[in-house]
Amino acid sequence: MALTAKEIEALMPDCTELLSDEPEMESSLHYTQLLILVTCLEWLWRDREDFFIGANLSIYYSRQQLKNRDFRGPDFFLVKDTEKRPRLSWVTWEEDGKYPNVIIELLSDSTAKVDKGLKKQLYQNQFRTPEYFWFSPNTLELVGWRLTDSEYKPIPASENDWYWSQELGLYLGVLEGRLRYFTVEGRLVPTPEEANLQEIKKAEIANQKAEIANQKAEAEQKRANQAKAKLEQAETKMSILAQKLRELNIDPDSL
């Protein structure tokens, strides 16, 4: 009697130590883009512990795949509702059978055909990944697919050519030659460095406002002190005049 897929996976040894076996990325442009995708989402979800981001990491999903060394690792993938911890690779039978919720491939001359063909079919039919995007750091081509009725259907672009990701709860769009995340309100999700610069700028603006407020308070205090000094001078003069009038036997209060 043939074993079911789940029974076969149950018989597999502990593969949590399987190393990723993905080729190097094509260029520094691709590395930079991948870094942006990872760090921006990590920063945005910094208070969450229920997701895993894979970057150029192998996904192992069957014993036959291991036997044939048919490794298929997306450039970027996100698995939700899982423990956030380091992994050497993603082994589905060690992860309660979970597959990525979102996959993003960074196209290059050597991978574009596979990413648009073989991998698209794999992510659709085997992984059943709800959303798949591909982006070319060279040509800026961006396309999104959503699994609908067991088949990938194109995700329509917005008026500004952004693509809504239901799984991320974010838009994906191109800004200054880079694939970036945008909130539903249209705000750019910053890199940690950009966020730090924003905080520095906010602090500088707050300091400038505080300095202006201090200068204004000092100016008002100076005016108050000057007014007080003038009043005191006037009172002194009046007192001297009153004294002189009394010396002349004139009651100053009767004037």
ZAMARGU-4260 file (C-alpha; in steps of 0.2 Angstrom, whole numbers, plus 5000, padded with zeros to 4 digits):
<rodrens>
0) 5000/5000/5000 | 5007/5017/4995 | 5011/5029/5008 | 5002/5046/5008 | 5013/5062/5006
5) 5010/5066/5025 | 5015/5048/5030 | 5031/5050/5019 | 5035/5067/5028 | 5032/5059/5045
10) 5046/5046/5041 | 5058/5059/5036 | 5073/5063/5048 | 5075/5079/5057 | 5080/5091/5043
15) 5081/5107/5053 | 5100/5108/5050 | 5098/5107/5031 | 5108/5121/5024 | 5102/5133/5011
20) 5110/5129/4994 | 5106/5145/4983 | 5117/5153/4971 | 5125/5170/4973 | 5114/5185/4967
25) 5118/5192/4951 | 5124/5210/4956 | 5126/5222/4970 | 5110/5230/4964 | 5101/5214/4968
30) 5109/5213/4985 | 5104/5231/4989 | 5086/5228/4983 | 5085/5212/4994 | 5091/5221/5009
35) 5078/5235/5007 | 5064/5222/5006 | 5070/5213/5022 | 5075/5227/5033 | 5060/5238/5029
40) 5048/5224/5033 | 5058/5219/5049 | 5057/5238/5054 | 5039/5239/5051 | 5035/5223/5060
45) 5048/5226/5074 | 5035/5223/5088 | 5029/5206/5080 | 5036/5189/5083 | 5024/5179/5072
50) 5033/5179/5055 | 5049/5173/5046 | 5057/5181/5031 | 5068/5171/5020 | 5081/5180/5009
55) 5089/5169/4995 | 5085/5154/5006 | 5081/5136/5000 | 5064/5129/5003 | 5064/5110/5005
60) 5047/5103/5002 | 5049/5084/4998 | 5061/5069/4999 | 5061/5068/4980 | 5067/5086/4979
65) 5081/5082/4991 | 5086/5066/4981 | 5086/5076/4964 | 5095/5091/4972 | 5081/5101/4964
70) 5082/5116/4976 | 5070/5131/4973 | 5074/5146/4984 | 5065/5162/4981 | 5075/5178/4983
75) 5062/5184/4996 | 5048/5175/5005 | 5037/5178/5020 | 5029/5165/5030 | 5016/5172/5043
80) 5009/5164/5059 | 5026/5155/5063 | 5039/5158/5076 | 5052/5172/5072 | 5069/5164/5074
85) 5084/5161/5063 | 5084/5146/5051 | 5097/5138/5040 | 5083/5135/5027 | 5064/5132/5026
90) 5059/5114/5028 | 5041/5113/5026 | 5038/5096/5035 | 5048/5104/5050 | 5036/5119/5049
95) 5019/5111/5051 | 5018/5110/5032 | 5018/5129/5030 | 5023/5137/5014 | 5027/5156/5010
100) 5012/5168/5010 | 5021/5180/4999 | 5036/5177/4987 | 5046/5190/4977 | 5059/5186/4964
105) 5071/5198/4958 | 5073/5196/4939 | 5090/5195/4931 | 5095/5190/4913 | 5100/5172/4919
110) 5084/5169/4930 | 5070/5179/4922 | 5064/5164/4911 | 5064/5152/4926 | 5056/5165/4937
115) 5042/5168/4925 | 5039/5150/4920 | 5045/5135/4930 | 5045/5144/4947 | 5028/5153/4944
120) 5021/5136/4941 | 5029/5128/4956 | 5023/5142/4968 | 5006/5141/4960 | 5003/5122/4960
125) 5015/5115/4974 | 5017/5129/4986 | 5000/5137/4984 | 5008/5153/4989 | 4994/5166/4989
130) 5004/5180/4981 | 5019/5181/4969 | 5028/5196/4963 | 5043/5198/4952 | 5053/5214/4950
135) 5068/5218/4939 | 5081/5230/4947 | 5088/5233/4930 | 5072/5236/4919 | 5061/5240/4934
140) 5048/5228/4928 | 5035/5224/4942 | 5021/5211/4940 | 5010/5204/4954 | 5000/5188/4954
145) 4986/5182/4966 | 4981/5164/4968 | 4962/5164/4963 | 4953/5148/4960 | 4969/5138/4961
150) 4977/5149/4947 | 4988/5164/4947 | 4978/5179/4941 | 4986/5196/4938 | 4985/5209/4952
155) 4979/5225/4945 | 4990/5240/4947 | 4984/5256/4955 | 4984/5273/4946 | 5002/5276/4952
160) 5007/5258/4946 | 5007/5251/4964 | 5002/5233/4968 | 4991/5229/4983 | 4997/5214/4993
165) 4983/5207/5004 | 4996/5196/5013 | 5007/5211/5018 | 4994/5224/5020 | 5005/5235/5010
170) 5007/5242/4993 | 5022/5237/4982 | 5029/5250/4971 | 5044/5257/4963 | 5052/5273/4970
175) 5069/5280/4964 | 5073/5263/4955 | 5070/5253/4970 | 5055/5241/4975 | 5048/5249/4991
180) 5033/5246/5003 | 5019/5259/5005 | 5006/5259/5018 | 4987/5259/5014 | 4988/5278/5016
185) 5002/5280/5004 | 5016/5283/5016 | 5033/5275/5012 | 5039/5262/5024 | 5057/5268/5028
190) 5073/5258/5030 | 5080/5258/5047 | 5093/5271/5042 | 5079/5282/5034 | 5068/5280/5050
195) 5083/5285/5061 | 5086/5300/5050 | 5068/5305/5052 | 5069/5304/5070 | 5085/5314/5070
200) 5076/5327/5059 | 5061/5327/5071 | 5073/5330/5086 | 5082/5344/5077 | 5065/5352/5072
205) 5059/5350/5090 | 5075/5358/5097 | 5074/5372/5085 | 5056/5375/5090 | 5061/5375/5109
210) 5076/5387/5105 | 5064/5399/5096 | 5052/5397/5111 | 5066/5401/5123 | 5072/5416/5113
215) 5054/5422/5113 | 5052/5420/5131 | 5069/5428/5134 | 5064/5443/5123 | 5047/5445/5132
220) 5056/5444/5149 | 5068/5457/5143 | 5054/5468/5138 | 5046/5465/5155 | 5062/5470/5164
225) 5064/5485/5154 | 5046/5491/5157 | 5048/5487/5176 | 5065/5497/5176 | 5056/5512/5167
230) 5042/5511/5179 | 5054/5511/5194 | 5063/5526/5186 | 5047/5536/5185 | 5042/5531/5202
235) 5059/5537/5209 | 5057/5554/5199 | 5040/5556/5206 | 5046/5553/5224 | 5060/5566/5222
240) 5048/5578/5215 | 5036/5575/5229 | 5050/5578/5242 | 5055/5595/5234 | 5036/5600/5234
245) 5035/5596/5253 | 5051/5606/5255 | 5042/5621/5248 | 5027/5618/5260 | 5017/5611/5245
250) 5007/5595/5248 | 5009/5585/5232 | 4993/5575/5236 | 4983/5592/5234 | 4989/5594/5216
</rodrens>
